[in-house]
Amino acid sequence: MLILKKSVIAAGMFLMGMTSAMATNYPLTIENCGAKVTFTKAPERMVALGQNTAEIMLLLGLEDKMVASAFWPTKVLPSLAKQNEKVKILTVESPTLESILAQDPDFVAAQLPMLLGPDSKVAKREDFTAVGINSYLSPGVCATKMDTGDIYGSRSKLWDMSYLYQEITELATIFNVEPRGEALVADFKKRESDLRAKFGKSGKDLSFLVWFSSSSPSADAYLGGKNSASGFIANVLGGHNAMTSETEWPTVGWESIIATNPDVIVVSRLDRNRWALDSAEEKIKFLKTDPAVSQLDAVKKGHIVVMDGQAMNPTIRTIYGAEEVAAQLEKLGLN
């Protein structure tokens, strides 16, 4: 018993030493999307603009540092639901600047430039700088070209998880919980590696069409672009994106979609209920009943799979989405 106690004490002292060695040294300055942000201490009242930002915070166990969140295309991960109950949701859509400032935040972090950026209708970084509030934007979206006339921009290079790892690491450092960030990154790296090992040897090079939503059956479809998170998912699963547009979210007519004749159609599942075709069931109904679209090989063979819509954004959900699609591909014998 004495030996056990000594071992426990020694282990505790080691962990304390490791935590101390990895503690954030303030003031901390981070270069984020062309702006330098300095923290004199860990934030205490953070507002998360975007589901990805909020879920990273929850995965890092930082719900007690969050006073509010906004912009939720889908429901929170079930494993994070209890933690998220403690955090006020301003709106599942885009909030107003006034509603954010009303929370008296000392830090605002955002998932998308439409929520925080020069052309945002919600807020610009200088809005927060002017009142002494630090801001942060997801590194992955900063890698997009914003001179395309599209609010989401375009990518000339395939998105990958390194941007997400940077975001997790930086947020963990800002909040002085670096060991938690390292553990989370290690988990995601293993999950990606496992998927690549399972699907990379098939040699099938399946083409994937990833459909986010449409305002109506007759409207153009919002799809995941070639180098978007959707393209990354296709790549992880040993295939490629049927879309060749570098635009992050191209809107494409069905005549052009039919011409791609993809091997697999991935339809998103959204909880926001903005459009009728946000529903995965409505998308599948359209695919199977439209006279022209129903003739696609993927539809006739039943190669339609469902994925969480948030996974199409470059977020922590992307790897979850890849796993969700992978499980369905295996059932279809496409692995």
C-alpha positions, 0 to 999 in steps of 0.5 A: 500500500505504501508503494502504491501511495508513493507511485500515485504521489510521484505520478501526480507530481509528474503531471503537475510538472508537465502541466506547469511546463506546458502552461501558457506564458502571458502576454501571448501574441497570435497572428491570426488571418493577418491580424496580431492579437495579444492576450494578457490572460486567458479569456473569461467571457467568450462568444463563439460564432459558429458551430465549429468554434463552439464545439472545439471549445466544448471538446476542450472542456471550456464551456465555463468560459463561454457566455454564448454561441450562435450559428448552428446548422445542425445539432450539437454532437450528442456527446457534448449536449450536456456541456452545451446546455450551460451555454446560451444560444443567441440564435441558430442563424446569424446574430446581430452585433448588438446581441453579441456585445450584450453578453459583455465578452472579452473574446469573440471567435468565429468560424466563418468570415460571413460572421466576422470579416470585412464584408460580414453583416454581423461584425467586423474585427474593428468593431471589437477592437474599438471596444477592447475585445479580442477576436479570432477567425478560423485559420482554415477559412483564412486560406480561401481566396476572397476576390471571387465575388462569392462570400465563401471564396475559393480554394486552389489547394485541397483543405486538410486537417492541419488548419483545424489542428492549428485552430485547436492548438491556438485556442488551447494555448489562448485558454491555457489548456494545451495538454487538452489540445494535444490530446484532441489533435492526436485523436483526430490524427488517428481517426484520419489515419485509420480511414485512409488505411481502410479505404486507400487500398481499394483502388476504386477512386470513386467520384463523390457529389456532395449536396448541401441543399437547394432552396427548391427542387427547381433551383440550382444545388449548393454543392461542396467545391473541389478543394473544400471539406467535401473534397477532403472527405472524398480524398480520405475515402480514396476517391475524388470530388466530382465537382471541379470548381474551386469555388468553396460552395458552387451553385450548379444546375442539375443538367451540369450535375447529371453530366458529372455522373458521380459514383456516389451522391452524398446528401446532407442532413441539416437541422436548421429548417430554412429550406425544404431541401435542407432535409436529407429525406426530401433530397433523396425523394427528389433524386429518386422521382425527378425524371432526369436525375433519377437516371443517374447511375448512382441513383439507380444503384442506390449509391446515395448516402447521408451525412451531417451537413456541418461536415461539409464545412471545414470543421471538426465535424468533417472527420465525423462526416467522413466516418459516417460516409465510410460506414455506409460505403462499407454496407454498400460494398464500396470500400 
